[in-house]
Amino acid sequence: MPIICWGNLAKSADDTTRIEQAIMGYIEGHDANPNAHMGEDYSLGAHRLSVEIDHLPYSIRNKLLYPQSRTYKAIVDPAGYGDETDIQKAIDFVNSLGGGSIFVKAGTYVLNSDITLYNNIEIIGEDNDTVIFDFNSGAYQFKLIGTSGTHKKNCWLRNIQVKNSRKGMNGAVYFNYVDDSGVINCKFQNNKASSGGWGSAINASYCTRISIEDNYCYDDEISIWINECTKSKVSRNHVNGADQIGIYLSGGLNNFVFENLIENSGGSAIWVESSHRTQIIGNFIKTFASYGITTGENNPTDYLVILGNYIENTTSSGSAITMYFGSKYCSIVGNVIKLAGGDGIYLSDADRNTIVGNVVTGGDVGLELTADCNRNVVIGNQLYGNTTNLINNGTNGDVAHNLIS
């Protein structure tokens, strides 16, 4: 019968023992041998440097395979049963191997300094309810920072919770000049500025193809800030109780904001400023103080698509969709807006836009174009139950076939 070899292990071809079972038995026997380790559980330094299966590079109890071949290159456990208890040490070690995944066991990790990330690093928490990184009201953050000439890349945070950062606008998680990276299925809470200004939970600046998906953000000042980014995706996040803005896009091109739930915003749910060719589609927005979706009050946004969003406000002052200051070639199509006051769709100094097939009810003004609006198309909207359903002071537009009752 031929022999199958696994390093120092060998078995006949008809042996049904699994390799993991054989390795474990071999390791346990070797570990218990006092002559091999000068006492049980003890390894000589030279002994630890060997890469044979019975001479592992770190403790036999913690690393059963050579690190480069493991699914998780490091395991962080506050109880000491992993490779590290400190997340930064684990990140630095995995970076020394060229990158890889780090698994973080349940626990509260109180952090008193920035956590520096690298290319090709993935941090995976056991559960985003129980893996908690608490910055303890210090001005610290997770950060990955490149340069305009050399972007960082391939860094992911998954299934962790980050809270109590006072880093300010740069955020509890900060990607700067970073590509093809993201924050997935994480929780954020109480991330703000120390005093004055705006603090954010997640800030991506000058990045390409960043994914911010399936996160829960609660009681941050700005939950998600996408600044001068291209082709970034913000989708299926639950943003609750942002003090200022739920999702803020400032500058950039071709960004996507899909299917988010944004509620109880102290200011605006979605703010888009000079982020051209952005698509805002299928979001559920409920209860906001200022705006549901707005192009901001300073700089125009062009070729913006606002499609199929549901916007409901139980307060009396907020406006659902507003477009300001020279925004043009935008589409506001198929949105459903239910208000308890405020304006439904409001355009001021906005030209060559298309407003089609929206439903607005319960507002002070259902749809309004101010006198400095030009060449807008307003067709097929249903405007009813508002104090004033339609005000058209614009010029050279086509306003027709709207259902007003």
N, C-alpha and C positions, 0 to 999 in steps of 0.2 A: 504494500500500500504506500503510495507517495506521501511525503512529508510536506506539510504546509508550515512555513516559518513566519513568525511575527517578531522580528528583531531577535531577542534572546528566547522567545517562546516558540515552541514547535508543537504540532499536533498532527495526527493522521487525518486523512481526508474524510473519513467517516465519523470523526469525533464531532458531536453536536454542541460542544461547549462554545458559547459565544465569545468573541474576542474580548468584550468588556469584562465578562466574568473571569476569564483567564488572567487578564491584566490585573484585575482587582485582587484575585487570590495571590498572584505572584507578589504584588506590592505589599499586601498585608503580611505575608510571610517574611518578606525582606525587611519590612519596617520593624517587625518584632525581634529581629536578630540583633542582639546586643553587640556582636562582633562586627556587624556591618555599620553601625552608627554610634558606637561607643555608648550604648545605652538607648533604650527605646525612645523613639520620636526625636532623636538627635542626629543631625547631619553635619559632617565636617565640611568646611568651605570647599576644599578641592573636590570632595565627593559630590557636592551640589552642582558643580559646573559641567559634569558629564551629561550627555543627552541620550544615553541608553535608557531603555524603558525602566530599568531598575535603579537608575541614577538620575533622578529628575532634577531640573535646574532650580526648583524651589521646593518647599516642603512637600513631602509625599501626601500629606493629608489635604493640602489645599490645591495642588495642581497635579492632576493625574496624567496629563499629557504635556508635551513641550508647548510653551505658550503660543507659538506661531500656528500650531495646528488646532487650537481650541476654537469653538464657536464664539465664546466670550474670552477675549484676551485678558480680561481682569474682572474680578467680582468684588464689589464693595459691600461690606456688611458691618454695621456698627457693633455687632456682637463679637466680631473678630473671627468669624468662621469663613470669611472670604480671603481674598488676597490682600486687600487694603481696608482700612476703616476711613481713609481720607480720599475724597473724590479727586482732588488735584493730583495726588500721588499716583492714583490709578490712571488718570489722563496722561500724565507725563510718561509713565511706564509704557502705556500702549502706543503713545507717539514715538517712543524709542524703537518700537517694533515696526514702525511704518504705518501704524493706524490699525483700526479694528473696533470691535464692539465691547462696551463695558456694561455689565449687568449690575444694577444697584438694588440691593435688598431693602425691604421695608425698614423705615426708621426716620427720625428727624435729624437732619444734618444742619447744625447751626454754623453759618459761614461768616467769617470776619475778614474776608479779603475777596478780591475778584477771583473768579474761576476762569482760567485761560484755556481756550479750546484750540484745536489744531485741525489741519486738513485730515480728512479720512477718519474722523472720530465719530462714533455713534454711542450715545448714552441711552440705555434702555432701563427704565424703572420697572420694578416688580408690579406696582400698581400706583396710579396717580393720586389715590387717596392716602396712601401710606408711605410713599417715598417723598419726603418733604425736605426741600432745601430752603431754609429760613435765613434770610440775610439780617434778621434781627434789627431792622430799622437802620442799617448801615448803608453807606453809599457804595454798594458793591453790585456786581452783576456777573453773569456768564457772558464771555465776550470772545468773538473771533474777528480779528481786525486785519485786513489786508491793505493794499495800496491801490491807487488808480492804475498803476502799471502791472501789478501782480496781485490778482484776486486769490483769496483763499477758496476752498471748495470742499464739498462732500462732508459736511458736518450735520449731524442730526440729533435732536433731542426728542425722546419719546417716553410717554407714560411716567412723567415726573410732575411734582408740584413745586412751584417757585413763589415765594411770598416775602412781603415786607422789605423789598428793596427800596432804597432812597437815592438811587443813582440819577434820577431825574429823566430828562427826555431821551437819553440814550438807552434807557430801559433795563429791566431785570435780565433780559436776554438781548444781546446786541450783536448783530451781524453788520459789518462795515466792509464794503468791497469783497463780497462773498458770493459765490455762485453754487447752484445745484445743491442746496442745503435746505433744512427746514425744521419746524417745530410741530410735532404731531401728537395729538391725544394727551396734551399736558394741561395742568391747571395753574392758574395764576390768581393771586389774591393780594390786594392792598399794596400794590407797587406804585409809588408816587414820588414826587419831588420832596426834598427835605423842607424847603420853604420857597414859595413863589414858583413860577414856571409851571411846566407840565411834565409829569413823570409818566412813563409808559411801561407796560408789561413786556411787549415785544417791539423791538425797533430794528428794521432792516433798512440800511441806507446804502445807496449806490451798488445794489446787488442785481443779479440776474437769475431768474428761475428759482426763486425762493418759494417754498410751500409752507403756508401756515394753515393747518387743517385740523378739524375735530378737537379744538381746544376749548376749555371753559375758562373765561376771564371774569373775575368778580371784584368789584370795588377798587379798580385801578383808575388812575386819572385819564390816561389814554390806553385803551386795551391793546390795539395793534396799530403800529405806525409804519407805513411803507413810504420811504422817502427816496426819490430819484431812482427808483427801481424799474426794471424791465422784465416783462413776462412773469411776474410774480403771481401766485395764486393764494387767495384768502378765502377758504371755503369751509362750510359746515361748522363754524365756530359758534359757541354760545357766549355772547357778551352781555353781562348783566351789571347794571349799576355803575357804569363808567362816569366819573365825575365830570369829565369834559367831552370826550369824543370816544365813540365805540371803535370805529375803524377810520383811520386818517390816511389818505393817499395824497402825498405832496410831491409834485413833479413826476417824471418818468413817463414810460410809454407801455401800452399793451398789457396792462395789468387786469386781473380778473377778481371779482368779488362775488362769489356764488353761494347761495343757499345758507347764509348765516342767520342766526337768531340773535337779534339785538334788542334789548329791552331796558327800560328804566335809565335812559341816558340823562345825566344832569345837564348836558349841552346838546350835542348832535349825535345821531346814530352813525351816519356815514358822511364824511367830509372829503370832497375831492377837489384838489386845487392844482391846476396846471399838470394834471396827470392825464395826458392825451391818449385817446383811443382806449380808454378803460371801459370794461363791461361790468355793470352792476345788475345781476340777474338773479331772480328767484329768492330774494332775501325776505325775511319776516321781521318787520320793525314794529315795536310796540312801546309806546310811552316815551316821550322825549321832551325836553324843555324848549329847545330852539328849532332844530331842523331834523326831519327824517333823512333826507338825502339833499346835500347842497354842494354847489360848486365853489363855495367859499365867498369871501368878501374882499378879496384882494386881486387875484389873478384868474384869467379865463382858463377854461378847460374845453378843448375841441374834440369832436368826434366821440363824445361820450354816449354810451348806450345804457339807458335805464329801462329795464324790461322785466315785466312780470313780477314785480315786487308787491308784497302786501304790507301796507303801512296803516297802522292804527294808533291813534293818540287819544288818551283819555283826559289830557289836560286841555286848557282852552287857548294856549298862546302859541304853540309850535306850528310851523309850516311844514307840510309833508315833503314837497319837492320844490327846490328853488334853484334858479339859474341866473347868475349875475355876471356883470363886468366883461362883456364881450365874448362870452362863450358862444360857440357857433358849431353848426353841422352836427348837432347832437340829436338823439332820438329818445323820446319819452313815450313808451309804447306799452299798453296792456297792463298798467299798474292798477291796483285796487286800493283806494284810499278812503278810510273811515275816520272822521274827526269829531271832536267835541268842541269845535272852534278852530281858530287859526285858518290859514289858507291851504288849499289843496295843492295846486300847481301854480307857481309864480315865476314869471320871467321878467327880468329888468336888464336892459342893455344887452339883450341876447338875440342874435340874428341867424336866420337860415336854419332853424331847428324844426323838427317834426314832432308833433304831439298828437298821437293817434290812439284811439281805442281805450282810453283810461276811464275808470269809474271813480268819481269823487262825490262823497256825500257827507253832510254834517258839518261842513266848514263855514267860516265867515264868508269867504269867497272861494268858489269852486276852482276857477281857473282865471288867471289874470295876466295880460300882457301890458306892460307899461308903454308910455309914448316913445321911449327910445328903443323899442324893439322893432325889427325890420325883417320882412320876408320870411316869416314863420308860417308853417302849415299846421292848422289846428282842425282836425277832422275826426268825426265819429266818436267823440267822447260822450260819456253819460254823466251829466252834471245835475244832481238833484238833491233836494233837502238842505241846500246851503242857504245862508242868508242872502247872498248874491251868487248866482250860479256862474255867470261869465262876464268878465270885463275885458274888452278888446280896445286898447288905445294904441295898438301898434299900427305900422304902416306897411303897405305893399304885401300883405300876407293873404293867405287863403284860409278863412275861418268859416267852415260850412259843415252841414250835416251832423251837428252836435245835438244830442237829445237833452233838452233842458226843460225841467218841469218843477 
